[in-house]
């Protein structure tokens, strides 16, 4: 099944471009409720599965041993902006395990927070892996390896026990055979996992309706998702969609972005999971698509959407900072099964 047009890009009153993609909306019993495009498209989840990757941090006992707070756990799920609130916390987590940021193997890039970058330049300081948006996830991996008495210098490699535990956990949460999960290399150097969108949505549906995962895992999952919703500024940062979206959801919805236009959402009230992939990989279109999916599925009210209008219909500006267009959702979900409510 081919992709479908999800978001139109207007310059003035004319559609200049369109972003096509795929959507799967699944409940915690595994029913596909709504779709657009190909809900079974095999997709690298990228950073959208960080909440699942964080489960072993809790289940191994590393989180308790190193006294990770709720904001710490939220940061383990983050693609953060590199603000001081993020980098200071990463350093604190590593310090508790007797490590520093030199142990991070996530590489470097310019932080999303421009103020941080400008400050580094003004002070003549070098970028370090600390400012990588994945340093929170990597700190969680590092302390898990340390707690389990495993090597720490190669924690990022596919055959390391840290990555094997994550692979097993993703397989179990999504109920997808481990041997069918395709493995690539993510932007931060760790393995990245490709599964059908419908399975990724199911994984987040089960995290939302955590009793489907068994008592022990449910406890870990609830701890992680509640941390994300209680401290969403750790997941993204100032002005970021993940942060603004979870603040507006009032403890009901948790969501996580992934590179190349991926987004996953779980709804604690209905046990519904959503997975979205933009076919062209352009992240600017995934947020309008996510909010429109929630609106059409009846999972977010118009008042909430209106308060997130700058993400729902983002305004395009030119170099003079003049408003010259906007992004507009352009799809209708296909109903596959009757809407499910617990």
Kinemage of the C-alpha trace (Angstrom):
@kinemage 1
@onewidth
@group {chain A} dominant
@subgroup {mainchain}
@vectorlist {calphas} color= white
{ca unk a 1} P 0.000 0.000 0.000
{ca unk a 2} L 1.359 3.403 -0.949
{ca unk a 3} L 1.687 6.450 1.280
{ca unk a 4} L -1.049 9.050 1.463
{ca unk a 5} L -0.904 12.827 1.531
{ca unk a 6} L -0.870 13.904 5.182
{ca unk a 7} L 0.201 17.556 5.296
{ca unk a 8} L 0.087 20.338 2.700
{ca unk a 9} L 2.546 23.232 2.667
{ca unk a 10} L 0.997 26.554 1.643
{ca unk a 11} L 2.866 29.568 0.330
{ca unk a 12} L 0.238 32.250 0.305
{ca unk a 13} L -2.978 30.564 -0.846
{ca unk a 14} L -1.292 27.972 -3.078
{ca unk a 15} L -0.112 24.508 -2.092
{ca unk a 16} L 3.600 24.530 -2.833
{ca unk a 17} L 4.525 21.090 -1.450
{ca unk a 18} L 2.942 18.107 0.259
{ca unk a 19} L 4.228 15.554 2.747
{ca unk a 20} L 3.021 11.982 2.368
{ca unk a 21} L 3.175 9.311 5.033
{ca unk a 22} L 1.617 6.500 7.027
{ca unk a 23} L -0.369 6.219 10.270
{ca unk a 24} L -1.422 3.303 12.478
{ca unk a 25} L -3.808 3.646 15.437
{ca unk a 26} L -3.973 0.471 17.534
{ca unk a 27} L -5.542 -0.516 20.862
{ca unk a 28} L -3.957 -2.613 23.593
{ca unk a 29} L -5.703 -5.786 22.421
{ca unk a 30} L -3.928 -5.453 19.078
{ca unk a 31} L -6.808 -4.168 16.955
{ca unk a 32} L -5.974 -1.701 14.205
{ca unk a 33} L -8.581 1.016 14.697
{ca unk a 34} L -7.605 3.646 12.128
{ca unk a 35} L -4.977 3.987 9.444
{ca unk a 36} L -3.636 6.144 6.638
{ca unk a 37} L -1.205 5.021 3.962
{ca unk a 38} L 0.382 1.685 4.860
{ca unk a 39} L 0.019 0.923 8.600
{ca unk a 40} L 2.359 -2.053 8.156
{ca unk a 41} L 5.240 -0.112 6.628
{ca unk a 42} L 8.474 -1.406 8.156
{ca unk a 43} L 10.016 1.653 9.793
{ca unk a 44} L 13.141 2.439 11.754
{ca unk a 45} L 11.711 3.698 15.029
{ca unk a 46} L 14.728 5.927 15.693
{ca unk a 47} L 14.416 7.887 18.955
{ca unk a 48} L 10.672 7.337 19.247
{ca unk a 49} L 11.266 4.053 21.131
{ca unk a 50} L 13.495 5.595 23.791
{ca unk a 51} L 10.770 5.010 26.419
{ca unk a 52} L 10.971 1.280 25.620
{ca unk a 53} L 14.771 1.393 25.585
{ca unk a 54} L 14.628 2.860 29.097
{ca unk a 55} L 12.746 -0.140 30.530
{ca unk a 56} L 15.912 -2.180 31.274
{ca unk a 57} L 17.350 0.766 33.202
{ca unk a 58} L 14.524 0.235 35.696
{ca unk a 59} L 14.099 -3.535 35.443
{ca unk a 60} L 17.775 -4.338 36.080
{ca unk a 61} L 17.726 -2.307 39.281
{ca unk a 62} L 20.178 0.302 37.973
{ca unk a 63} L 17.661 3.140 38.346
{ca unk a 64} L 17.118 2.416 42.027
{ca unk a 65} L 20.763 1.676 42.806
{ca unk a 66} L 21.912 5.004 41.355
{ca unk a 67} L 18.869 6.808 42.790
{ca unk a 68} L 17.386 8.041 39.519
{ca unk a 69} L 14.607 10.528 40.169
{ca unk a 70} L 11.565 10.961 37.929
{ca unk a 71} L 13.269 13.812 36.009
{ca unk a 72} L 16.323 11.560 35.544
{ca unk a 73} L 14.158 8.800 34.065
{ca unk a 74} L 12.415 11.285 31.806
{ca unk a 75} L 15.832 12.399 30.557
{ca unk a 76} L 16.711 8.777 29.733
{ca unk a 77} L 13.839 8.940 27.203
{ca unk a 78} L 14.916 12.285 25.763
{ca unk a 79} L 16.003 13.838 22.529
{ca unk a 80} L 16.846 16.920 24.520
{ca unk a 81} L 17.798 20.431 23.441
{ca unk a 82} L 21.146 20.576 25.232
{ca unk a 83} L 19.998 23.174 27.741
{ca unk a 84} L 21.688 23.380 31.141
{ca unk a 85} L 18.714 21.589 32.716
{ca unk a 86} L 19.607 18.597 30.524
{ca unk a 87} L 23.390 18.596 30.530
{ca unk a 88} L 23.666 19.210 34.273
{ca unk a 89} L 21.391 16.258 34.921
{ca unk a 90} L 23.332 13.943 32.591
{ca unk a 91} L 26.514 14.807 34.447
{ca unk a 92} L 24.797 14.138 37.763
{ca unk a 93} L 23.578 10.705 36.658
{ca unk a 94} L 27.029 9.701 35.439
{ca unk a 95} L 28.732 11.048 38.562
{ca unk a 96} L 26.573 8.824 40.752
{ca unk a 97} L 27.950 5.845 38.819
{ca unk a 98} L 31.545 7.057 39.102
{ca unk a 99} L 31.751 8.208 35.487
{ca unk a 100} L 31.873 11.477 33.576
{ca unk a 101} L 30.820 12.633 30.124
{ca unk a 102} L 33.968 11.174 28.556
{ca unk a 103} L 32.262 7.779 28.891
{ca unk a 104} L 29.496 8.857 26.473
{ca unk a 105} L 29.860 7.271 23.037
{ca unk a 106} L 27.063 9.209 21.304
{ca unk a 107} L 29.266 11.604 19.337
{ca unk a 108} L 28.765 15.341 18.969
{ca unk a 109} L 26.454 17.705 17.146
{ca unk a 110} L 25.304 21.297 17.528
{ca unk a 111} L 22.674 21.431 20.316
{ca unk a 112} L 19.098 22.314 19.455
{ca unk a 113} L 19.179 25.165 21.968
{ca unk a 114} L 20.815 28.032 20.097
{ca unk a 115} L 21.494 29.952 23.314
{ca unk a 116} L 23.572 27.026 24.548
{ca unk a 117} L 25.535 26.896 21.311
{ca unk a 118} L 26.153 30.644 21.263
{ca unk a 119} L 27.366 30.495 24.854
{ca unk a 120} L 29.804 27.687 24.049
{ca unk a 121} L 31.176 29.665 21.115
{ca unk a 122} L 31.494 32.839 23.174
{ca unk a 123} L 33.432 30.965 25.840
{ca unk a 124} L 35.621 29.202 23.301
{ca unk a 125} L 34.477 25.810 24.530
{ca unk a 126} L 34.305 22.681 22.384
{ca unk a 127} L 31.181 20.674 21.753
{ca unk a 128} L 31.227 17.390 23.645
{ca unk a 129} L 28.913 14.343 23.623
{ca unk a 130} L 27.218 15.870 26.670
{ca unk a 131} L 25.308 18.194 24.323
{ca unk a 132} L 24.183 15.382 22.030
{ca unk a 133} L 20.388 15.089 22.185
{ca unk a 134} L 20.815 11.385 23.032
{ca unk a 135} L 23.160 11.825 26.003
{ca unk a 136} L 20.339 11.084 28.448
{ca unk a 137} L 19.600 7.747 26.784
{ca unk a 138} L 23.301 6.924 26.690
{ca unk a 139} L 23.716 7.759 30.375
{ca unk a 140} L 20.951 5.262 31.134
{ca unk a 141} L 22.726 2.631 29.065
{ca unk a 142} L 26.040 3.361 30.786
{ca unk a 143} L 24.745 3.083 34.331
{ca unk a 144} L 22.954 -0.146 33.432
{ca unk a 145} L 26.206 -1.639 32.149
{ca unk a 146} L 28.030 -0.444 35.263
{ca unk a 147} L 25.379 -1.857 37.594
{ca unk a 148} L 25.378 -5.213 35.791
{ca unk a 149} L 29.195 -5.372 35.998
{ca unk a 150} L 29.514 -5.260 32.212
{ca unk a 151} L 32.081 -3.430 30.100
{ca unk a 152} L 31.266 0.250 29.679
{ca unk a 153} L 33.567 1.298 26.849
{ca unk a 154} L 31.615 -0.716 24.227
{ca unk a 155} L 28.061 -0.466 25.634
{ca unk a 156} L 26.825 0.961 22.316
{ca unk a 157} L 27.731 -2.042 20.144
{ca unk a 158} L 24.970 -4.414 18.930
{ca unk a 159} L 26.344 -7.516 20.680
{ca unk a 160} L 26.794 -5.842 24.076
{ca unk a 161} L 24.405 -7.115 26.782
{ca unk a 162} L 22.920 -3.616 27.140
{ca unk a 163} L 21.825 -3.596 23.509
{ca unk a 164} L 20.717 -7.226 23.574
{ca unk a 165} L 18.451 -6.511 26.557
{ca unk a 166} L 16.952 -3.568 24.685
{ca unk a 167} L 16.358 -5.696 21.587
{ca unk a 168} L 14.638 -8.363 23.685
{ca unk a 169} L 12.511 -5.744 25.443
{ca unk a 170} L 11.383 -4.144 22.166
{ca unk a 171} L 10.441 -7.581 20.836
{ca unk a 172} L 8.422 -8.389 23.958
{ca unk a 173} L 6.627 -5.041 24.281
{ca unk a 174} L 5.648 -4.906 20.584
{ca unk a 175} L 4.959 -8.671 20.436
{ca unk a 176} L 7.078 -8.915 17.299
{ca unk a 177} L 9.569 -11.757 16.707
{ca unk a 178} L 13.077 -10.722 17.664
{ca unk a 179} L 14.561 -12.341 14.573
{ca unk a 180} L 12.320 -10.222 12.321
{ca unk a 181} L 13.460 -6.902 13.801
{ca unk a 182} L 15.826 -5.278 11.322
{ca unk a 183} L 18.874 -3.604 12.832
{ca unk a 184} L 20.647 -0.517 11.562
{ca unk a 185} L 22.857 2.104 13.222
{ca unk a 186} L 21.265 5.192 14.720
{ca unk a 187} L 22.639 8.726 14.545
{ca unk a 188} L 24.153 8.350 18.013
{ca unk a 189} L 25.894 5.063 17.194
{ca unk a 190} L 23.652 2.543 18.959
{ca unk a 191} L 21.481 -0.032 17.161
{ca unk a 192} L 18.215 1.211 15.684
{ca unk a 193} L 15.254 -1.096 15.189
{ca unk a 194} L 12.857 -1.443 12.245
{ca unk a 195} L 9.369 -2.890 12.763
{ca unk a 196} L 5.973 -2.457 11.113
{ca unk a 197} L 4.296 0.794 12.180
{ca unk a 198} L 1.339 -1.173 13.491
{ca unk a 199} L 3.651 -3.045 15.907
{ca unk a 200} L 5.226 0.190 17.111
{ca unk a 201} L 1.750 1.608 17.766
{ca unk a 202} L 0.828 -1.605 19.610
{ca unk a 203} L 3.938 -1.289 21.771
{ca unk a 204} L 2.901 2.191 22.894
{ca unk a 205} L -0.699 1.013 23.379
{ca unk a 206} L 0.564 -1.663 25.765
{ca unk a 207} L 2.732 0.871 27.583
{ca unk a 208} L -0.393 3.029 27.947
{ca unk a 209} L -2.442 0.035 29.154
{ca unk a 210} L 0.457 -1.423 31.116
{ca unk a 211} L -1.442 -4.262 32.780
{ca unk a 212} L -1.089 -6.085 29.444
{ca unk a 213} L 2.654 -6.365 30.164
{ca unk a 214} L 2.485 -8.181 33.497
{ca unk a 215} L 2.837 -6.785 37.010
{ca unk a 216} L 6.629 -6.369 37.150
{ca unk a 217} L 6.984 -4.737 33.744
{ca unk a 218} L 3.876 -2.621 34.280
{ca unk a 219} L 5.510 -1.084 37.343
{ca unk a 220} L 8.622 -0.144 35.348
{ca unk a 221} L 6.616 1.173 32.401
{ca unk a 222} L 4.321 3.277 34.589
{ca unk a 223} L 7.338 4.770 36.308
{ca unk a 224} L 8.830 5.754 32.939
{ca unk a 225} L 5.695 7.114 31.261
{ca unk a 226} L 4.635 9.035 34.367
{ca unk a 227} L 8.118 10.556 34.568
{ca unk a 228} L 7.806 11.699 30.952
{ca unk a 229} L 4.405 13.284 31.533
{ca unk a 230} L 5.357 14.848 34.877
{ca unk a 231} L 8.670 16.248 33.570
{ca unk a 232} L 8.165 16.739 29.823
{ca unk a 233} L 10.784 19.484 29.713
{ca unk a 234} L 13.371 16.722 30.149
{ca unk a 235} L 12.117 14.829 27.075
{ca unk a 236} L 12.476 17.780 24.726
{ca unk a 237} L 13.099 21.260 26.031
{ca unk a 238} L 11.890 24.822 25.780
{ca unk a 239} L 9.413 25.221 22.915
{ca unk a 240} L 9.775 21.631 21.732
{ca unk a 241} L 6.720 19.669 20.564
{ca unk a 242} L 7.173 16.689 22.920
{ca unk a 243} L 7.331 19.032 25.902
{ca unk a 244} L 4.416 21.266 24.896
{ca unk a 245} L 2.262 18.304 23.833
{ca unk a 246} L 2.665 16.379 27.087
{ca unk a 247} L 2.129 19.508 29.183
{ca unk a 248} L -1.170 20.032 27.391
{ca unk a 249} L -2.228 16.381 27.764
{ca unk a 250} L -2.578 16.663 31.563
{ca unk a 251} L -1.072 13.289 32.430
{ca unk a 252} L -3.037 11.343 29.831
{ca unk a 253} L -0.860 11.238 26.705
{ca unk a 254} L 2.841 10.539 26.337
{ca unk a 255} L 4.715 10.907 23.074
{ca unk a 256} L 8.166 10.694 21.605
{ca unk a 257} L 9.642 11.958 18.357
{ca unk a 258} L 12.123 10.077 16.219
{ca unk a 259} L 14.352 11.321 13.418
{ca unk a 260} L 13.209 11.039 9.803
{ca unk a 261} L 9.629 12.017 10.592
{ca unk a 262} L 8.570 9.395 13.157
{ca unk a 263} L 6.259 9.935 16.112
{ca unk a 264} L 4.770 7.522 18.678
{ca unk a 265} L 1.980 8.287 21.157
{ca unk a 266} L 0.327 6.369 23.989
{ca unk a 267} L -3.025 7.283 25.577
{ca unk a 268} L -3.297 6.200 29.212
{ca unk a 269} L -7.072 6.669 29.316
{ca unk a 270} L -8.043 4.503 26.333
{ca unk a 271} L -4.996 2.248 25.955
{ca unk a 272} L -4.554 3.412 22.374
{ca unk a 273} L -1.192 3.715 20.617
{ca unk a 274} L -0.359 5.764 17.533
{ca unk a 275} L 2.587 5.476 15.146
{ca unk a 276} L 3.294 7.979 12.360
{ca unk a 277} L 5.955 8.011 9.656
{ca unk a 278} L 6.471 10.772 7.103
{ca unk a 279} L 7.646 9.141 3.884
{ca unk a 280} L 10.092 11.933 3.030
{ca unk a 281} L 11.537 11.939 6.553
{ca unk a 282} L 10.729 15.609 7.091
{ca unk a 283} L 10.072 16.189 10.780
{ca unk a 284} L 8.295 19.504 10.237
{ca unk a 285} L 5.149 17.677 9.055
{ca unk a 286} L 4.913 14.984 11.719
{ca unk a 287} L 3.611 17.260 14.496
{ca unk a 288} L 0.607 18.588 12.518
{ca unk a 289} L -0.097 14.977 11.488
{ca unk a 290} L 0.112 13.768 15.101
{ca unk a 291} L -2.296 16.390 16.421
{ca unk a 292} L -4.732 15.841 13.541
{ca unk a 293} L -4.677 12.091 14.221
{ca unk a 294} L -5.516 12.727 17.876
{ca unk a 295} L -8.291 15.127 16.864
{ca unk a 296} L -9.895 12.727 14.388
{ca unk a 297} L -9.619 9.766 16.784
{ca unk a 298} L -11.332 11.801 19.503
{ca unk a 299} L -8.319 11.682 21.805
{ca unk a 300} L -7.673 15.424 22.041
{ca unk a 301} L -10.208 18.229 22.239
{ca unk a 302} L -10.438 21.312 20.068
{ca unk a 303} L -9.444 23.582 22.959
{ca unk a 304} L -6.255 21.587 23.455
{ca unk a 305} L -5.518 21.624 19.729
{ca unk a 306} L -6.059 25.388 19.656
{ca unk a 307} L -3.529 25.862 22.458
{ca unk a 308} L -1.033 23.884 20.367
{ca unk a 309} L -1.863 25.759 17.148
{ca unk a 310} L 1.784 26.760 16.585
{ca unk a 311} L 2.531 23.024 16.237
{ca unk a 312} L -0.762 22.063 14.552
{ca unk a 313} L -0.593 24.667 11.777
{ca unk a 314} L 2.960 26.012 11.961
{ca unk a 315} L 3.517 29.346 10.267
{ca unk a 316} L 6.284 29.586 7.667
{ca unk a 317} L 8.459 32.698 7.734
{ca unk a 318} L 10.989 34.126 5.336
{ca unk a 319} L 14.402 35.599 6.114
{ca unk a 320} L 12.708 38.889 7.058
{ca unk a 321} L 10.600 36.979 9.636
{ca unk a 322} L 7.445 37.717 7.651
{ca unk a 323} L 4.665 35.121 7.713
{ca unk a 324} L 4.391 33.733 4.175
{ca unk a 325} L 2.528 30.425 4.579
{ca unk a 326} L 1.666 27.500 6.818
{ca unk a 327} L 1.499 23.728 7.127
{ca unk a 328} L -2.032 22.263 7.106
{ca unk a 329} L -3.111 18.644 7.808
{ca unk a 330} L -4.823 17.212 4.728
{ca unk a 331} L -5.954 13.644 5.481
{ca unk a 332} L -8.898 11.648 6.761
{ca unk a 333} L -8.207 8.521 8.774
{ca unk a 334} L -9.662 5.255 7.490
{ca unk a 335} L -11.727 3.547 10.182
{ca unk a 336} L -10.721 -0.118 10.373
{ca unk a 337} L -12.461 -1.252 13.597
{ca unk a 338} L -15.051 0.427 15.779
{ca unk a 339} L -13.516 2.928 18.185
{ca unk a 340} L -12.341 1.168 21.341
{ca unk a 341} L -12.797 2.560 24.823
{ca unk a 342} L -12.099 0.779 28.099
